[in-house]
Amino acid sequence: MEVMQYGCMDLLRVSGWAAVIVAVPAALIVGVVAAHRTSAPSLRPAGARKTAPAVSPQSASAGAHRGGQVLAAGTAIDRSYFSPGACVAFPPVTGNRHLTVFLDAGHGGPDPGAAGITRTGQVIDEADETLPVVLDATAILRRAGFRVVVSRTGPTSVLRLGPGDVSGQLLTVTGSHDDVAARDVCADLAHANVLVGIYFNSGAADNAGCVTAYDPARPFAAANRRLAGLVQSAVLAAMNARGWQIPDGGVQPDQGLGSSLTPADVAYGHLLLLGPAEKGYFSTPSTMPGALVEPLFITDPFEGSIAASSRGQQVIAAGLARAIEQYFAPQPAP
């Protein structure tokens, strides 16, 4: 655990997630700025470090530029509920499979996600690196005949935030919860056939590897598990085909993963993006098979350099698109 000063506030960073605790009269506001962290990370094997691709000079700007390029072709699903540029649907550009894929670019806006570092010492934010991956995957999938709906196209929250959602420059507990829940609302309104969340992991400097989570408590748990397996396999293979030797963290159930800042979070015990409804806590779960992939630890300088490079983002996006095509491919007869 590490406590750092952020203006007049204490920034608490624990096992890869971060929270700001702000003292206010008769209350504590905890603004969550990262939500999804796995347990038992792999360690990078000795001697496994290869040459990482060059880091994009302005990763956040690159993501926003990609968003600007595709935004003109997209349609906002509900401008009154979602932030400008959030929950946007893009039609296929080649053919039409009559299938919709929902892609969530983790974090965004007042929630930068985890802080990472590259081999050159550049500090990077998770939210800046998930967005280009989603936009690259969107372009690939549209060319393959899919309708794609993305949680965000720029450096914004997904939910149109209200006064109780933000304290200073960060999300409150309520804001963080509702901003993740808004991603499920978007996927449901879009009538998506599958949901995939793209996040990055964080931990100690020697933690490394790719992991994909799924929820085993949903009625479509078998489809969740199958999707997660395809995503893990395809994304990992795409990266390691470049000689990067990313460790395989495997496919994990989401129970016990993520960060819990309140007793209700602990009791829920699932990733909100993937999990079921629970009375009094969460009423808008996703209604389609889903998985959440964390391809890299951005706190590992080698993997952080890949995550922050346009080449690395494109490779991850290609693996993700391949997995989704495999998921929808006809299955051999038993």
C-alpha positions in Angstrom: 0.0 0.0 0.0 1.3 3.5 -0.9 -0.1 6.9 0.1 0.8 9.9 -2.0 -0.3 13.5 -1.8 -2.6 14.8 -4.5 -3.2 18.5 -3.8 -4.8 18.5 -0.3 -5.9 14.9 -0.6 -4.3 11.6 0.0 -4.1 9.3 -3.0 -4.2 5.7 -1.8 -2.9 3.1 -4.2 -3.4 -0.6 -3.2 -2.6 -3.6 -5.4 -3.0 -1.7 -8.6 -6.2 0.1 -7.8 -6.4 3.7 -6.6 -8.8 5.7 -4.6 -9.0 9.2 -3.4 -10.3 9.7 0.1 -11.6 13.2 0.7 -12.6 14.4 4.2 -15.8 16.4 4.0 -18.3 17.4 6.8 -20.1 14.3 8.1 -19.0 12.1 5.2 -16.1 10.4 3.4 -16.1 10.5 -0.4 -14.1 7.8 -2.0 -13.5 8.4 -5.7 -12.5 5.2 -7.5 -10.1 5.8 -10.4 -9.5 2.1 -11.4 -11.7 -0.9 -10.9 -10.5 -4.2 -12.3 -7.5 -6.0 -10.9 -6.7 -9.7 -11.0 -5.1 -11.8 -8.3 -2.0 -14.0 -8.4 -0.3 -12.4 -11.4 2.4 -14.1 -13.3 6.0 -13.1 -13.1 8.0 -12.3 -16.2 10.5 -15.2 -16.9 14.1 -14.3 -16.6 15.6 -13.3 -19.9 12.2 -13.0 -21.6 12.4 -9.3 -22.3 12.5 -8.6 -26.0 12.4 -5.4 -27.9 9.2 -3.5 -27.3 7.6 -1.4 -30.0 8.2 2.4 -29.9 5.8 4.3 -27.6 3.4 6.6 -29.3 4.4 10.2 -28.5 0.9 11.3 -27.5 -1.1 8.2 -26.7 -4.2 10.1 -25.4 -4.2 12.3 -28.5 -3.8 9.3 -30.7 -6.9 7.7 -29.2 -8.9 10.8 -29.5 -7.8 11.2 -33.2 -8.9 7.7 -34.0 -12.2 8.5 -32.3 -12.6 11.6 -34.4 -12.0 9.6 -37.5 -14.8 7.1 -36.8 -17.2 9.3 -34.9 -18.7 10.8 -38.1 -19.9 7.3 -39.0 -21.4 6.6 -35.6 -24.8 7.1 -34.1 -25.2 8.1 -30.4 -27.7 5.7 -28.7 -29.0 8.0 -26.0 -27.5 11.5 -25.8 -29.5 12.4 -22.7 -28.1 9.4 -20.6 -24.6 9.1 -21.9 -21.7 11.6 -22.2 -21.0 13.2 -25.5 -19.1 10.7 -27.6 -20.1 7.8 -25.4 -22.3 4.8 -26.3 -21.9 5.1 -30.0 -23.0 2.6 -32.6 -21.1 2.0 -35.9 -22.6 0.1 -38.8 -20.6 -2.5 -40.8 -18.7 -1.2 -43.8 -18.4 -4.5 -45.6 -21.4 -6.9 -45.8 -23.6 -7.3 -42.8 -23.6 -10.2 -40.4 -26.5 -8.8 -38.5 -24.5 -9.2 -35.3 -23.6 -6.5 -32.8 -20.4 -6.4 -30.7 -20.1 -4.2 -27.7 -16.6 -3.1 -26.8 -15.8 -1.3 -23.5 -12.7 0.9 -23.4 -12.0 0.7 -19.6 -12.1 3.8 -17.4 -12.2 7.3 -19.0 -12.9 10.9 -18.0 -12.4 11.5 -14.3 -11.3 7.9 -14.0 -7.8 7.5 -15.5 -7.5 3.9 -14.3 -4.1 2.6 -13.2 -0.9 4.5 -13.7 1.8 2.7 -15.6 5.3 3.3 -16.9 7.2 2.6 -20.1 10.9 1.5 -20.5 11.8 5.2 -21.2 10.2 6.3 -17.9 7.0 7.8 -19.5 4.1 7.7 -17.1 0.9 6.4 -18.8 -2.7 6.1 -17.8 -4.8 3.0 -18.4 -7.7 4.9 -19.9 -5.5 6.4 -22.6 -4.3 3.0 -23.7 -7.6 1.1 -23.7 -9.3 3.5 -26.0 -7.0 3.1 -29.1 -7.3 -0.7 -28.7 -11.1 -0.5 -28.8 -11.1 1.9 -31.8 -8.7 -0.3 -33.8 -10.8 -3.4 -33.0 -13.9 -1.5 -34.1 -12.4 -0.7 -37.5 -11.4 -4.4 -38.0 -14.8 -5.8 -37.0 -16.7 -3.3 -39.1 -14.7 -4.4 -42.1 -15.7 -8.0 -41.2 -19.4 -7.2 -41.3 -20.2 -6.5 -37.7 -22.1 -3.6 -36.2 -19.9 -2.3 -33.3 -21.1 -0.3 -30.3 -18.3 1.3 -28.1 -18.6 2.6 -24.6 -16.7 5.7 -25.5 -14.9 7.3 -28.4 -12.8 9.9 -26.5 -11.4 10.7 -23.0 -14.7 10.9 -21.3 -16.9 9.1 -18.8 -19.6 6.9 -20.3 -22.4 8.1 -18.0 -23.5 11.8 -18.3 -22.3 12.7 -14.8 -24.3 14.6 -12.3 -23.2 16.6 -9.2 -23.1 13.6 -6.9 -20.9 11.6 -9.3 -17.8 13.7 -9.0 -15.7 15.2 -6.2 -13.2 17.7 -7.4 -11.6 16.0 -10.4 -12.4 12.4 -9.5 -15.4 10.1 -9.3 -17.2 9.4 -6.1 -18.1 5.9 -5.1 -21.6 6.4 -6.6 -20.1 7.9 -9.8 -17.7 5.1 -10.2 -20.4 2.4 -9.7 -22.8 4.2 -12.1 -20.3 4.8 -14.8 -19.4 1.1 -15.0 -23.1 0.2 -14.8 -23.8 2.6 -17.7 -21.6 0.4 -19.9 -24.0 -2.5 -19.4 -26.9 -0.2 -20.1 -25.3 0.8 -23.3 -24.7 -2.8 -24.4 -28.3 -3.7 -23.5 -29.8 -0.7 -25.4 -27.7 -1.7 -28.4 -29.0 -5.3 -28.3 -25.4 -6.5 -28.4 -24.7 -10.2 -29.1 -21.5 -10.1 -27.1 -19.7 -7.8 -24.7 -15.9 -7.5 -24.3 -14.2 -5.1 -21.8 -10.6 -4.0 -22.6 -8.6 -3.0 -19.5 -5.0 -3.2 -18.4 -3.6 -4.7 -15.3 -1.3 -3.3 -12.6 0.8 -4.5 -9.7 4.4 -4.8 -8.6 7.0 -4.0 -11.2 7.8 -7.7 -11.9 4.1 -8.7 -12.4 3.3 -9.5 -16.0 1.0 -11.4 -18.2 -2.4 -11.6 -20.0 -5.6 -12.7 -18.2 -9.2 -12.8 -19.2 -12.2 -12.9 -16.8 -15.7 -14.2 -17.2 -18.7 -14.5 -14.9 -19.8 -18.1 -14.1 -23.0 -17.1 -12.3 -25.0 -15.9 -15.4 -27.5 -18.1 -17.3 -25.1 -17.9 -20.2 -22.1 -18.9 -18.2 -20.9 -21.5 -20.7 -20.9 -18.9 -23.5 -19.1 -16.5 -21.2 -16.4 -19.1 -20.6 -16.1 -20.0 -24.3 -15.8 -16.3 -25.3 -13.2 -15.7 -22.6 -11.1 -18.7 -23.7 -11.1 -17.5 -27.3 -10.2 -13.9 -26.3 -7.4 -15.1 -24.0 -6.0 -17.4 -26.6 -6.2 -15.1 -29.6 -4.9 -11.9 -27.9 -2.0 -13.8 -26.2 -1.1 -15.5 -29.5 -1.1 -12.2 -31.4 1.3 -10.6 -28.9 3.6 -13.6 -28.6 3.8 -14.0 -32.4 5.8 -10.7 -32.2 8.3 -12.4 -29.8 7.1 -10.5 -26.8 6.8 -13.6 -24.6 3.9 -12.3 -22.5 3.1 -14.8 -19.7 -0.3 -16.6 -19.8 -2.4 -15.7 -16.8 -5.2 -17.9 -18.1 -9.0 -17.6 -18.0 -10.4 -16.8 -14.5 -13.9 -16.5 -13.1 -14.6 -12.9 -12.0 -15.6 -13.9 -8.5 -13.2 -12.2 -6.1 -11.5 -10.1 -8.8 -11.7 -6.4 -9.0 -11.5 -3.8 -6.2 -14.0 -3.6 -3.3 -14.2 -0.3 -1.4 -17.6 -0.8 0.4 -19.2 -3.7 2.2 -21.7 -3.9 -0.7 -18.9 -4.3 -3.2 -17.5 -7.2 -1.1 -20.9 -8.8 -0.8 -21.5 -8.6 -4.5 -18.3 -10.4 -5.4 -18.4 -10.0 -9.2 -17.0 -7.5 -11.8 -19.8 -5.1 -12.3 -19.3 -5.1 -16.1 -20.0 -8.9 -16.2 -22.0 -9.8 -13.1 -25.6 -10.4 -12.3 -28.2 -8.1 -10.9 -28.4 -7.8 -7.1 -31.4 -6.1 -5.4 -30.4 -2.8 -3.9 -27.0 -2.8 -5.4 -27.1 -3.4 -9.2 -30.2 -3.5 -11.4 -29.0 -3.1 -15.0 -26.7 -6.1 -15.7 -25.6 -7.1 -19.2 -27.9 -9.5 -21.0 -25.4 -11.1 -23.4 -22.3 -13.3 -23.0 -19.2 -11.3 -22.0 -15.6 -11.3 -21.0 -13.0 -8.8 -19.7 -9.4 -9.0 -20.9 -6.4 -7.4 -19.4 -3.7 -8.1 -22.0 -0.7 -6.5 -20.1 0.5 -5.1 -16.8 1.2 -1.4 -17.5 3.2 -1.2 -14.3 5.7 -3.5 -15.9 7.9 -1.2 -18.1 8.2 -3.7 -20.9 4.5 -4.4 -21.1 3.7 -0.8 -20.4 5.7 0.1 -23.5 3.7 -2.3 -25.6 0.4 -1.0 -24.2 1.4 2.6 -25.0 2.6 1.9 -28.6 0.3 2.1 -31.6 1.8 -1.2 -32.8 1.0 -2.9 -29.6 -2.5 -1.5 -29.5 -3.1 -2.7 -33.1 -1.8 -6.2 -32.3 -4.1 -6.6 -29.3 -7.0 -5.2 -31.3 -6.3 -7.7 -34.1 -6.3 -10.6 -31.6 -9.5 -9.4 -30.1 -11.2 -9.2 -33.4 -10.0 -12.6 -34.3 -11.5 -14.1 -31.1 -14.9 -12.5 -31.8 -14.9 -13.8 -35.3 -14.1 -17.3 -34.0 -16.8 -17.0 -31.4 -19.4 -16.5 -34.1 -18.0 -19.0 -36.6 -20.2 -22.1 -37.2 -19.5 -24.8 -34.7 -18.7 -28.4 -35.9 -21.5 -30.8 -35.5 -21.1 -33.0 -32.3 
